[in-house]
Amino acid sequence: MDLSKSLAIGLIIAASFLGGCASNHTQEQAQGTTTNAAVVDTSDPRDPFEPVNREIWDFNWDVLDAYILRPITVTYVTVMPQPARTGLVNITDNLQEPANFLNNIFQGKVDDGLDSLARFLINTTVGLVGTFDVASKIGIERKREQFGETLAVWGLDTGPFLMLPFLGPSDPRSFTGDYVDGFAFPMSLLEGSVNLARIGFSLLEARAQLLDQEAQLEQSVDDYAFVKNAYFENLEFRVTDGKSGDKAIDDEQLDDFADFEAMLEGSDFDGYEEPAEQLNEEAMDDITDESNELKDKSGEEREKPKRLGKDREGKDGK
């Protein structure tokens, strides 16, 4: 058994031990507060080991990340040219394509599974062992699926939230899925220093993606809760293939549309238009009547001199 697998088993045992300690500690606290009716349980049901997880998070963020991982990541991003980074990312992604193929098949996504298999064959050959992502260039996009997501499709819950030393946020389902994916070809062929180099590079790239988001974490009221909620949201997004986020947006848009539609139904715009039309018609009628009256008056004024002239001629003739 290689070093990485031994480390994984050791982390599982440590997580189980810490979980038992946390459970006993939680039971002792519950027994100690039964007489106090004012105590309110505000713990997250997804995180029964929160006291232990918070301690590990503080150690990971304040010690490991601040003094080791972040400085190494910043140096890596500064020194490593972007084309070289892209090539390394493509190689590691290509190594995961057979696992993507199997997980897609296990989830009933046959077309996506065939795409993953095609990507592996094309990028391994034409793409020079995956250095170049030729498959994406010709329209075959990556369909990433992990065994943890397969377990979720099969109905298995995440289990309690875990903050693992060095590795960060996780859960039993995802951790088990990552371990199982490591046995897929060609990942199973990577042993010793090669596999450790792959894991180290993946950690550096994952940390590099978070450099621009550090401000959000520092501005959050509770950095631990922020990371935990972001982890579960991202996990749900990946399990549902992005449908959970689309559904939330659609529901919000539908609610806004329903409110707008109700406002329209409650407002009688036709009632506002009809009086306006009536007023316009009445105004036009009044103008027409006034113009007719003016015409009549002007006609009478023109006829008066004629009548007076005729009357004078009659009197003179007499």
SERO-4910 file (N, C-alpha, C, O; in steps of 0.05 Angstrom, whole numbers):
BEGIN
 pado doro    nc1    nc2    nc3   cac1   cac2   cac3    cc1    cc2    cc3    oc1    oc2    oc3
  Met    A     17    -24      0      0      0      0     18     25      0     36     27     17
  Asp    A     13     43    -19     30     66    -21     24     87      0      5     84     16
  Leu    A     40    108      1     38    128     22     12    143     21      1    149     42
  Ser    A      2    150     -3    -23    165     -5    -47    150      6    -64    161     19
  Lys    A    -47    124      0    -70    107     10    -68    104     40    -89    104     54
  Ser    A    -44    101     51    -41     99     80    -50    125     93    -62    125    114
  Leu    A    -43    148     81    -51    174     91    -81    176     91    -93    186    110
  Ala    A    -94    167     70   -123    168     68   -137    152     90   -156    161    103
  Ile    A   -127    127     94   -138    110    115   -134    123    143   -152    122    160
  Gly    A   -111    134    147   -105    148    172   -124    171    177   -132    175    200
  Leu    A   -130    186    156   -148    209    159   -176    199    166   -190    212    182
  Ile    A   -185    177    154   -211    166    160   -213    158    189   -233    164    203
  Ile    A   -192    144    199   -192    136    227   -192    160    246   -206    161    266
  Ala    A   -176    180    238   -174    205    255   -201    219    255   -210    228    276
  Ala    A   -215    220    232   -241    233    231   -261    218    248   -278    231    261
  Ser    A   -260    191    247   -279    176    263   -274    180    293   -292    182    309
  Phe    A   -248    181    301   -241    185    329   -250    213    338   -262    215    360
  Leu    A   -245    233    322   -253    260    329   -283    262    330   -295    276    347
  Gly    A   -297    247    312   -326    248    312   -337    236    338   -357    246    349
  Gly    A   -324    213    347   -333    201    372   -329    220    396   -346    222    414
  Cys    A   -306    233    396   -301    252    418   -321    275    418   -331    284    438
  Ala    A   -327    285    393   -346    307    391   -373    299    400   -388    314    412
  Ser    A   -381    274    393   -408    264    401   -410    262    431   -430    270    443
  Asn    A   -389    251    444   -389    250    474   -390    278    486   -404    282    506
  His    A   -375    296    475   -375    323    485   -402    336    482   -411    351    500
  Thr    A   -415    331    460   -442    342    455   -462    331    475   -479    345    485
  Gln    A   -460    304    480   -479    292    499   -475    303    527   -494    308    542
  Glu    A   -450    307    535   -444    319    562   -456    347    564   -467    354    585
  Gln    A   -453    362    543   -464    389    544   -495    389    545   -507    405    559
  Ala    A   -507    370    531   -536    368    531   -546    360    559   -566    370    568
  Gln    A   -532    341    572   -540    333    599   -536    355    619   -551    358    638
  Gly    A   -515    372    614   -509    393    633   -528    417    631   -529    434    649
  Thr    A   -543    418    609   -561    441    604   -590    434    604   -607    450    595
  Thr    A   -597    410    613   -625    402    613   -641    418    633   -665    422    629
  Thr    A   -628    428    655   -643    443    675   -646    472    667   -660    487    681
  Asn    A   -632    481    647   -633    509    639   -651    512    614   -642    505    592
  Ala    A   -675    521    618   -695    523    596   -688    546    577   -699    546    555
  Ala    A   -671    564    585   -665    587    568   -645    581    547   -641    597    529
  Val    A   -632    557    548   -611    550    529   -625    543    503   -643    526    503
  Val    A   -616    554    480   -627    548    454   -606    535    437   -584    546    435
  Asp    A   -613    513    424   -594    499    407   -594    511    379   -614    509    365
  Thr    A   -572    524    372   -571    538    346   -551    524    328   -542    536    308
  Ser    A   -543    499    334   -523    485    319   -534    477    292   -558    473    288
  Asp    A   -516    474    272   -523    466    246   -526    435    245   -507    421    253
  Pro    A   -549    424    237   -552    395    237   -533    381    218   -528    357    221
  Arg    A   -523    396    198   -503    384    180   -475    382    193   -458    369    182
  Asp    A   -472    396    216   -445    398    227   -446    391    257   -442    409    274
  Pro    A   -450    366    264   -451    358    292   -424    360    306   -422    361    330
  Phe    A   -402    360    290   -375    362    301   -364    390    300   -340    394    298
  Glu    A   -381    410    301   -373    438    296   -350    447    315   -332    460    306
  Pro    A   -351    441    341   -329    450    358   -302    440    349   -282    455    348
  Val    A   -300    415    342   -275    404    332   -268    415    305   -245    421    299
  Asn    A   -288    417    287   -283    427    260   -273    456    261   -255    463    245
  Arg    A   -283    472    279   -274    499    281   -245    501    290   -230    517    280
  Glu    A   -237    483    308   -209    483    317   -191    475    294   -169    487    290
  Ile    A   -199    455    278   -183    447    255   -182    469    234   -162    474    221
  Trp    A   -205    483    230   -206    505    211   -187    527    219   -172    538    202
  Asp    A   -187    534    244   -168    555    254   -139    547    249   -123    563    242
  Phe    A   -133    522    254   -106    512    249    -99    513    220    -77    521    212
  Asn    A   -118    503    203   -113    503    174   -109    532    163    -91    537    147
  Trp    A   -127    550    171   -127    577    160   -105    595    172    -91    609    158
  Asp    A   -103    595    198    -85    613    212    -56    604    212    -38    620    216
  Val    A    -52    578    209    -24    567    211    -15    556    184      3    566    172
  Leu    A    -28    534    176    -19    521    151    -21    539    127     -2    541    111
  Asp    A    -44    552    123    -48    568    100    -31    594    101    -19    602     81
  Ala    A    -32    606    124    -18    632    127     12    630    124     25    647    112
  Tyr    A     24    608    134     53    606    135     65    586    115     89    586    110
  Ile    A     48    569    103     59    549     85     45    550     58     58    556     38
  Leu    A     19    544     58      5    539     32      3    565     16      9    565     -8
  Arg    A     -5    587     28     -9    612     13     17    622      2     18    629    -22
  Pro    A     39    624     18     64    634      6     74    616    -17     84    627    -37
  Ile    A     71    590    -14     80    572    -35     62    576    -60     72    576    -83
  Thr    A     36    580    -56     18    584    -79     24    610    -93     25    611   -118
  Val    A     29    632    -78     36    658    -90     62    655   -106     63    666   -128
  Thr    A     81    642    -95    107    638   -110    102    621   -135    113    626   -156
  Tyr    A     86    601   -132     80    583   -155     66    599   -178     74    596   -201
  Val    A     46    615   -171     32    630   -191     50    651   -204     48    657   -228
  Thr    A     68    663   -188     86    683   -198    108    672   -217    114    684   -237
  Val    A    119    649   -209    141    638   -224    132    621   -248    144    623   -269
  Met    A    111    605   -244    103    586   -265     89    600   -287     69    614   -282
  Pro    A     98    598   -312     84    611   -335     56    599   -338     52    575   -333
  Gln    A     38    615   -348     10    606   -351      8    583   -370     -8    564   -365
  Pro    A     22    582   -393     20    559   -411     28    533   -397     16    512   -402
  Ala    A     49    534   -380     58    510   -366     37    502   -346     31    478   -343
  Arg    A     25    521   -332      3    514   -313    -20    501   -327    -32    481   -318
  Thr    A    -28    512   -350    -50    502   -365    -44    473   -374    -62    456   -373
  Gly    A    -20    468   -383    -13    441   -392    -14    421   -369    -23    399   -373
  Leu    A     -4    429   -345     -5    411   -322    -34    406   -313    -41    383   -306
  Val    A    -51    427   -314    -79    423   -308    -92    404   -327   -108    387   -319
  Asn    A    -86    407   -353    -98    389   -373    -89    360   -369   -105    342   -373
  Ile    A    -64    356   -361    -54    329   -356    -69    316   -333    -78    293   -335
  Thr    A    -71    330   -310    -85    319   -287   -115    315   -293   -127    295   -284
  Asp    A   -127    333   -308   -155    329   -316   -158    304   -334   -178    289   -331
  Asn    A   -139    300   -351   -141    277   -370   -138    251   -355   -150    231   -362
  Leu    A   -123    251   -333   -120    227   -317   -146    219   -304   -150    195   -297
  Gln    A   -164    238   -300   -190    233   -286   -212    225   -306   -234    218   -297
  Glu    A   -207    226   -332   -228    221   -351   -239    192   -350   -263    188   -352
  Pro    A   -222    171   -346   -234    144   -342   -252    142   -318   -273    129   -320
  Ala    A   -246    156   -296   -264    156   -274   -289    171   -281   -311    163   -272
  Asn    A   -287    193   -296   -311    207   -305   -328    189   -322   -353    189   -320
  Phe    A   -315    173   -339   -330    154   -357   -346    135   -340   -370    131   -345
  Leu    A   -333    123   -320   -347    103   -303   -370    115   -287   -392    104   -286
  Asn    A   -365    138   -275   -385    151   -258   -409    160   -275   -432    159   -266
  Asn    A   -404    170   -299   -426    178   -316   -443    153   -324   -468    155   -324
  Ile    A   -430    131   -329   -444    107   -336   -460     97   -311   -483     89   -314
  Phe    A   -448     98   -288   -462     90   -263   -486    107   -258   -506     98   -246
  Gln    A   -486    132   -266   -508    150   -262   -528    150   -285   -548    165   -285
  Gly    A   -524    133   -304   -542    130   -327   -538    151   -348   -555    154   -366
  Lys    A   -516    165   -348   -510    186   -368   -492    173   -389   -468    178   -389
  Val    A   -504    157   -407   -488    142   -426   -473    161   -445   -450    157   -451
  Asp    A   -488    181   -456   -475    199   -475   -452    214   -462   -431    217   -475
  Asp    A   -456    224   -437   -434    238   -424   -410    219   -419   -387    227   -420
  Gly    A   -417    194   -412   -395    174   -408   -379    169   -433   -355    167   -432
  Leu    A   -393    167   -456   -378    164   -481   -362    188   -488   -340    186   -500
  Asp    A   -372    212   -481   -356    236   -485   -330    235   -469   -309    243   -478
  Ser    A   -332    226   -444   -309    225   -427   -289    205   -438   -264    210   -438
  Leu    A   -298    182   -448   -280    163   -459   -267    174   -485   -243    169   -489
  Ala    A   -283    187   -501   -271    199   -526   -251    220   -519   -230    222   -532
  Arg    A   -256    236   -498   -237    257   -490   -210    244   -482   -189    254   -489
  Phe    A   -212    222   -467   -188    209   -457   -171    199   -481   -147    202   -481
  Leu    A   -184    186   -500   -170    175   -523   -158    197   -540   -135    194   -549
  Ile    A   -173    218   -545   -164    239   -563   -141    255   -549   -120    259   -562
  Asn    A   -145    263   -525   -125    280   -511   -100    264   -504    -78    275   -504
  Thr    A   -102    238   -499    -79    222   -493    -61    218   -518    -37    217   -516
  Thr    A    -74    216   -541    -59    212   -566    -52    238   -580    -28    246   -581
  Val    A    -72    251   -590    -67    275   -606    -58    298   -587    -42    315   -595
  Gly    A    -68    298   -563    -61    319   -544    -36    315   -528    -31    329   -509
  Leu    A    -20    295   -536      6    290   -523      2    285   -493     11    301   -476
  Val    A    -10    262   -486    -14    253   -459    -31    273   -443    -28    276   -419
  Gly    A    -48    288   -457    -66    306   -444    -55    334   -440    -69    351   -428
  Thr    A    -32    340   -450    -21    367   -447    -38    388   -461    -41    410   -451
  Phe    A    -49    380   -483    -67    399   -498    -95    387   -498    -99    363   -504
  Asp    A   -115    404   -493   -142    395   -492   -154    397   -520   -170    416   -526
  Val    A   -147    378   -537   -156    378   -564   -186    372   -565   -200    383   -583
  Ala    A   -196    355   -547   -224    347   -548   -243    371   -545   -263    373   -558
  Ser    A   -236    390   -527   -252    414   -524   -252    431   -549   -272    443   -555
  Lys    A   -230    431   -563   -228    447   -587   -247    438   -609   -257    453   -625
  Ile    A   -253    411   -609   -271    400   -629   -299    396   -618   -315    383   -631
  Gly    A   -305    408   -595   -332    408   -585   -340    386   -565   -363    384   -559
  Ile    A   -321    370   -556   -327    350   -536   -319    360   -508   -296    360   -501
  Glu    A   -339    371   -494   -333    383   -468   -330    363   -446   -339    340   -448
  Arg    A   -316    371   -425   -311    354   -403   -337    350   -386   -351    369   -380
  Lys    A   -342    325   -379   -365    318   -362   -355    306   -336   -354    281   -333
  Arg    A   -347    323   -318   -334    314   -293   -355    302   -275   -375    314   -268
  Glu    A   -350    278   -266   -367    264   -246   -349    248   -227   -332    233   -236
  Gln    A   -353    251   -201   -338    236   -181   -356    215   -169   -380    216   -170
  Phe    A   -343    195   -157   -358    173   -145   -375    183   -122   -396    172   -116
  Gly    A   -366    204   -108   -383    216    -87   -409    226    -98   -430    224    -85
  Glu    A   -408    238   -122   -433    248   -135   -450    224   -144   -474    226   -144
  Thr    A   -437    202   -152   -452    178   -159   -467    167   -135   -490    159   -137
  Leu    A   -454    167   -112   -467    158    -87   -491    176    -81   -511    167    -71
  Ala    A   -488    202    -86   -510    221    -81   -534    214   -100   -557    215    -91
  Val    A   -528    208   -125   -549    201   -144   -563    175   -135   -587    171   -139
  Trp    A   -548    157   -123   -559    132   -113   -574    136    -87   -586    117    -77
  Gly    A   -575    160    -76   -591    166    -52   -576    167    -26   -588    170     -5
  Leu    A   -549    166    -26   -534    167     -2   -530    196      7   -522    213    -10
  Asp    A   -535    202     32   -531    229     42   -502    236     47   -485    218     47
  Thr    A   -496    262     50   -468    270     53   -456    260     79   -432    255     81
  Gly    A   -473    258    100   -462    253    126   -453    279    139   -458    300    128
  Pro    A   -441    277    162   -433    302    176   -410    317    162   -393    305    149
  Phe    A   -411    343    165   -390    359    153   -364    355    168   -363    353    193
  Leu    A   -342    353    153   -315    348    164   -296    369    154   -295    375    131
  Met    A   -281    380    173   -258    397    166   -233    382    172   -225    378    194
  Leu    A   -221    372    150   -198    355    152   -172    371    154   -169    391    140
  Pro    A   -153    362    170   -127    375    171   -113    374    144   -113    353    131
  Phe    A   -102    396    135    -87    398    110   -106    399     85   -101    414     67
  Leu    A   -127    383     86   -144    379     62   -168    398     61   -179    404     40
  Gly    A   -177    409     85   -198    428     85   -226    415     87   -228    393     97
  Pro    A   -247    429     78   -274    419     81   -280    394     65   -270    391     42
  Ser    A   -295    376     77   -303    351     63   -327    339     78   -338    351     96
  Asp    A   -334    315     69   -355    300     82   -350    270     77   -335    264     58
  Pro    A   -361    252     92   -355    223     88   -361    213     60   -346    197     49
  Arg    A   -383    222     48   -390    213     22   -369    222      1   -360    206    -16
  Ser    A   -362    248      2   -343    258    -18   -315    247    -13   -301    240    -33
  Phe    A   -307    244     12   -281    233     18   -279    204      8   -258    196     -3
  Thr    A   -300    188     13   -300    161      4   -299    160    -27   -286    143    -39
  Gly    A   -315    178    -39   -315    179    -68   -288    185    -80   -280    173   -100
  Asp    A   -274    204    -69   -247    211    -78   -228    187    -75   -211    182    -93
  Tyr    A   -231    173    -53   -213    150    -49   -219    128    -69   -200    116    -80
  Val    A   -244    123    -75   -251    102    -94   -242    110   -122   -232     93   -137
  Asp    A   -245    136   -129   -237    145   -156   -207    140   -160   -198    138   -183
  Gly    A   -192    140   -138   -163    135   -141   -155    108   -151   -132    103   -159
  Phe    A   -174     89   -151   -169     62   -160   -175     59   -190   -169     38   -201
  Ala    A   -186     79   -203   -192     77   -231   -167     80   -247   -148     95   -240
  Phe    A   -166     67   -270   -143     70   -289   -144     97   -302   -166    106   -308
  Pro    A   -122    111   -305    -94    103   -298    -85    114   -271    -62    112   -265
  Met    A   -104    124   -255    -97    135   -229    -84    113   -211    -67    119   -195
  Ser    A    -94     88   -214    -83     67   -198    -54     60   -204    -40     48   -188
  Leu    A    -45     69   -228    -17     64   -236      2     84   -224     26     79   -223
  Leu    A     -8    107   -214      9    127   -203     15    120   -174     -3    119   -157
  Glu    A     40    116   -168     48    109   -141     71    127   -131     85    138   -147
  Gly    A     74    128   -105     96    141    -93     97    171    -99     77    185    -96
  Ser    A    121    180   -108    125    209   -111    109    221   -134    101    244   -132
  Val    A    103    205   -154     87    215   -177     58    222   -167     48    243   -174
  Asn    A     47    205   -152     20    210   -142     19    233   -122      1    249   -122
  Leu    A     40    235   -105     41    257    -86     45    283   -101     34    304    -93
  Ala    A     61    283   -122     65    307   -138     38    316   -151     32    340   -152
  Arg    A     22    296   -160     -4    303   -172    -22    315   -151    -36    335   -156
  Ile    A    -22    304   -127    -39    314   -105    -30    342    -97    -46    360    -93
  Gly    A     -3    346    -95      7    372    -87      1    394   -108     -6    416   -101
  Phe    A      3    386   -134     -3    405   -155    -33    412   -154    -40    435   -159
  Ser    A    -50    393   -150    -79    398   -149    -86    417   -126   -103    434   -129
  Leu    A    -72    413   -103    -77    431    -80    -68    460    -87    -82    479    -80
  Leu    A    -45    462   -100    -35    489   -107    -54    503   -127    -60    526   -123
  Glu    A    -64    488   -146    -83    500   -166   -109    507   -153   -121    528   -159
  Ala    A   -119    490   -135   -144    496   -120   -140    521   -103   -158    538   -101
  Arg    A   -117    523    -90   -112    547    -73   -109    572    -90   -116    594    -82
  Ala    A    -97    569   -114    -92    592   -131   -119    603   -141   -121    628   -145
  Gln    A   -139    586   -144   -165    596   -153   -179    612   -132   -197    627   -138
  Leu    A   -170    610   -107   -183    624    -84   -169    650    -77   -178    664    -59
  Leu    A   -147    656    -90   -132    680    -83   -149    705    -87   -148    724    -71
  Asp    A   -165    706   -108   -182    729   -114   -207    731    -96   -220    751    -96
  Gln    A   -213    709    -81   -236    709    -64   -230    712    -35   -248    710    -18
  Glu    A   -205    718    -29   -198    721      0   -212    745     13   -217    744     36
  Ala    A   -217    766     -3   -230    789      8   -258    782     19   -266    792     40
  Gln    A   -272    766      4   -299    758     13   -297    743     39   -314    746     57
  Leu    A   -278    725     41   -274    710     66   -267    727     89   -277    723    112
  Glu    A   -249    746     85   -241    764    107   -263    783    116   -264    791    139
  Gln    A   -281    790     97   -303    808    104   -327    794    116   -345    807    126
  Ser    A   -327    768    115   -350    753    126   -350    754    156   -329    756    169
  Val    A   -374    754    168   -377    755    197   -365    730    210   -351    732    231
  Asp    A   -370    707    198   -361    681    209   -347    666    185   -361    655    168
  Asp    A   -321    667    184   -307    655    162   -311    625    160   -313    614    138
  Tyr    A   -313    612    183   -318    583    183   -345    576    171   -348    559    154
  Ala    A   -366    591    180   -393    586    169   -394    593    139   -408    580    124
  Phe    A   -379    613    131   -379    621    103   -367    599     86   -379    592     65
  Val    A   -345    587     95   -333    565     80   -351    541     79   -353    527     59
  Lys    A   -363    535    102   -381    511    103   -405    514     84   -411    496     69
  Asn    A   -418    537     85   -441    541     67   -433    541     38   -447    530     21
  Ala    A   -410    553     32   -401    553      4   -395    525     -5   -399    518    -28
  Tyr    A   -384    509     13   -378    481      6   -403    465     -1   -403    451    -21
  Phe    A   -424    467     16   -448    452     11   -463    462    -14   -475    447    -29
  Glu    A   -462    489    -19   -475    499    -43   -461    489    -68   -474    481    -88
  Asn    A   -434    489    -68   -419    479    -91   -423    449    -94   -425    439   -117
  Leu    A   -425    434    -72   -430    405    -74   -457    400    -86   -459    382   -103
  Glu    A   -477    414    -77   -504    410    -89   -505    418   -118   -519    405   -134
  Phe    A   -490    439   -125   -489    447   -153   -477    426   -171   -487    420   -193
  Arg    A   -456    412   -161   -443    392   -177   -460    366   -178   -461    353   -199
  Val    A   -473    359   -156   -489    335   -156   -513    337   -175   -519    318   -189
  Thr    A   -525    361   -176   -548    365   -193   -541    375   -221   -558    382   -236
  Asp    A   -515    376   -227   -505    386   -253   -515    415   -258   -522    422   -281
  Gly    A   -515    431   -237   -522    459   -240   -552    464   -240   -560    488   -241
  Lys    A   -569    444   -237   -598    448   -238   -608    461   -213   -629    475   -213
  Ser    A   -594    457   -190   -604    470   -165   -602    500   -167   -621    513   -158
  Gly    A   -580    511   -178   -578    540   -181   -597    551   -201   -609    572   -196
  Asp    A   -602    536   -223   -621    546   -243   -649    546   -232   -664    565   -237
  Lys    A   -656    526   -215   -682    525   -204   -687    548   -185   -709    559   -184
  Ala    A   -666    555   -169   -669    577   -150   -673    603   -165   -690    619   -158
  Ile    A   -658    606   -187   -661    631   -203   -689    631   -216   -702    652   -216
  Asp    A   -697    609   -227   -723    608   -240   -746    613   -220   -764    628   -227
  Asp    A   -744    602   -196   -765    607   -176   -766    636   -169   -787    647   -165
  Glu    A   -742    648   -166   -742    677   -159   -753    694   -181   -769    712   -176
  Gln    A   -746    687   -205   -757    702   -228   -787    698   -230   -802    717   -236
  Leu    A   -797    673   -225   -825    668   -226   -840    683   -204   -862    693   -209
  Asp    A   -828    685   -180   -841    700   -159   -843    730   -166   -864    742   -162
  Asp    A   -821    740   -177   -822    768   -186   -843    773   -208   -857    793   -207
  Phe    A   -845    754   -226   -864    756   -248   -893    754   -237   -911    768   -246
  Ala    A   -896    736   -217   -923    734   -205   -931    759   -191   -954    768   -193
  Asp    A   -913    772   -177   -919    797   -164   -925    819   -184   -944    834   -181
  Phe    A   -910    819   -206   -915    839   -226   -941    835   -240   -956    854   -246
  Glu    A   -948    809   -245   -973    803   -258   -997    810   -240  -1017    820   -249
  Ala    A   -993    805   -213  -1015    812   -195  -1019    842   -194  -1041    851   -191
  Met    A   -997    857   -196   -999    886   -196  -1014    895   -221  -1031    914   -220
  Leu    A  -1009    882   -243  -1023    890   -268  -1052    883   -266  -1069    899   -275
  Glu    A  -1059    860   -254  -1087    853   -252  -1101    871   -233  -1125    876   -236
  Gly    A  -1088    881   -212  -1100    899   -193  -1104    927   -203  -1119    942   -191
  Ser    A  -1091    934   -225  -1092    961   -235  -1109    961   -261  -1104    946   -279
  Asp    A  -1131    978   -261  -1149    979   -284  -1139   1000   -304  -1149   1023   -304
  Phe    A  -1119    991   -320  -1108   1010   -340  -1129   1017   -361  -1129   1039   -371
  Asp    A  -1147    998   -367  -1168   1004   -387  -1186   1026   -376  -1196   1042   -392
  Gly    A  -1190   1025   -350  -1207   1045   -338  -1195   1073   -340  -1210   1093   -341
  Tyr    A  -1168   1074   -341  -1155   1100   -344  -1156   1109   -373  -1157   1133   -378
  Glu    A  -1156   1090   -391  -1155   1098   -419  -1182   1108   -429  -1184   1127   -444
  Glu    A  -1204   1094   -419  -1230   1101   -429  -1238   1129   -421  -1248   1144   -439
  Pro    A  -1235   1138   -396  -1242   1166   -390  -1226   1185   -406  -1235   1206   -414
  Ala    A  -1200   1178   -411  -1184   1197   -427  -1195   1199   -455  -1196   1221   -466
  Glu    A  -1204   1176   -466  -1215   1178   -493  -1241   1193   -492  -1247   1209   -511
  Gln    A  -1257   1189   -471  -1283   1204   -469  -1278   1234   -467  -1291   1250   -479
  Leu    A  -1257   1241   -451  -1251   1269   -448  -1242   1281   -474  -1249   1303   -481
  Asn    A  -1226   1266   -489  -1218   1276   -515  -1241   1279   -534  -1242   1299   -548
  Glu    A  -1260   1260   -534  -1283   1262   -551  -1301   1286   -543  -1310   1301   -560
  Glu    A  -1305   1289   -516  -1321   1311   -507  -1308   1338   -513  -1322   1357   -521
  Ala    A  -1281   1339   -510  -1267   1364   -516  -1270   1371   -546  -1274   1394   -553
  Met    A  -1268   1350   -563  -1271   1355   -592  -1299   1364   -598  -1303   1381   -616
  Asp    A  -1319   1352   -585  -1347   1361   -589  -1351   1390   -581  -1364   1405   -595
  Asp    A  -1339   1397   -558  -1342   1425   -549  -1329   1444   -569  -1340   1465   -575
  Ile    A  -1306   1437   -578  -1292   1455   -598  -1308   1457   -623  -1310   1479   -635
  Thr    A  -1320   1435   -632  -1336   1436   -656  -1361   1453   -652  -1368   1469   -670
  Asp    A  -1374   1450   -628  -1397   1467   -623  -1390   1496   -622  -1404   1513   -633
  Glu    A  -1368   1503   -609  -1360   1531   -607  -1354   1542   -634  -1361   1565   -641
  Ser    A  -1340   1526   -651  -1334   1536   -678  -1359   1540   -694  -1361   1559   -710
  Asn    A  -1378   1522   -691  -1404   1526   -705  -1418   1551   -696  -1429   1566   -712
  Glu    A  -1417   1556   -669  -1430   1580   -658  -1417   1605   -669  -1430   1624   -676
  Leu    A  -1390   1604   -671  -1376   1627   -681  -1383   1632   -711  -1386   1654   -720
  Lys    A  -1385   1610   -725  -1393   1613   -753  -1421   1625   -756  -1425   1642   -773
  Asp    A  -1439   1616   -739  -1467   1626   -740  -1467   1656   -734  -1480   1672   -747
  Lys    A  -1451   1664   -712  -1451   1692   -705  -1438   1709   -726  -1448   1731   -733
  Ser    A  -1417   1699   -738  -1404   1715   -759  -1422   1717   -783  -1422   1738   -797
  Gly    A  -1437   1696   -789  -1457   1698   -811  -1478   1718   -806  -1486   1733   -823
  Glu    A  -1488   1718   -781  -1508   1738   -774  -1497   1766   -775  -1511   1785   -784
  Glu    A  -1472   1770   -767  -1461   1797   -768  -1458   1807   -797  -1462   1830   -803
  Arg    A  -1450   1788   -815  -1448   1796   -843  -1475   1802   -856  -1477   1819   -873
  Glu    A  -1496   1788   -846  -1523   1792   -858  -1535   1818   -848  -1552   1830   -862
  Lys    A  -1528   1828   -824  -1540   1852   -813  -1536   1877   -831  -1555   1890   -836
  Pro    A  -1512   1883   -841  -1509   1907   -859  -1526   1904   -884  -1537   1924   -894
  Lys    A  -1527   1879   -894  -1544   1876   -919  -1573   1882   -913  -1586   1895   -929
  Arg    A  -1582   1873   -890  -1610   1878   -883  -1615   1908   -879  -1635   1919   -887
  Leu    A  -1595   1921   -866  -1599   1950   -861  -1598   1965   -888  -1613   1984   -891
  Gly    A  -1582   1957   -906  -1581   1971   -932  -1607   1967   -948  -1617   1986   -960
  Lys    A  -1618   1943   -946  -1643   1938   -960  -1665   1955   -947  -1683   1965   -961
  Asp    A  -1666   1957   -921  -1687   1973   -907  -1685   2002   -915  -1705   2015   -920
  Arg    A  -1660   2013   -917  -1657   2041   -925  -1666   2046   -953  -1679   2066   -959
  Glu    A  -1659   2027   -972  -1668   2030   -999  -1699   2030  -1001  -1710   2044  -1018
  Gly    A  -1710   2014   -985  -1740   2013   -985  -1752   2038   -976  -1772   2047   -987
  Lys    A  -1741   2050   -955  -1752   2075   -945  -1748   2098   -965  -1766   2114   -968
  Asp    A  -1725   2100   -979  -1720   2121   -998  -1739   2118  -1022  -1748   2138  -1033
  Gly    A  -1744   2093  -1030  -1762   2090  -1052  -1790   2099  -1046  -1805   2109  -1063
  Lys    A  -1798   2096  -1022  -1824   2105  -1014  -1825   2136  -1013  -1846   2147  -1007
***
